[in-house]
Amino acid sequence: MNIYVYNIPIHLSNKELESLFSSYGEVLSVEIEKNKETSLSLCIAYVHMPIETQAQRAIVALNGMELYGRKIIVQQEGGSNYLQTFT
């Protein structure tokens, strides 16, 4: 299952994010989006977990979690619109 993670801290690494999600199950890949010119994080990441029940547990547990002072938004691919979470 593909998971979108929004509002991650700018300095968070792929390894840290993988460690966070692997507490809930197997993680196949983690990719933090970066600005192509500056290589700085765009504060959005994609996590792929192959087992749906594990992915769902991670989403429920981590959505809204405060991480280094930022409240992260964790959603299944095709989930509700990111902007709607702030309204």
Secondary structure, 3 states (H helix, E strand, C coil): CEEEEECCCCCCCHHHHHHHHHCCCCCCEEEEEECCCCCCEEEEEEEECCCHHHHHHHHHHHCCCEECCEECEEEECCCCCHHHHHC
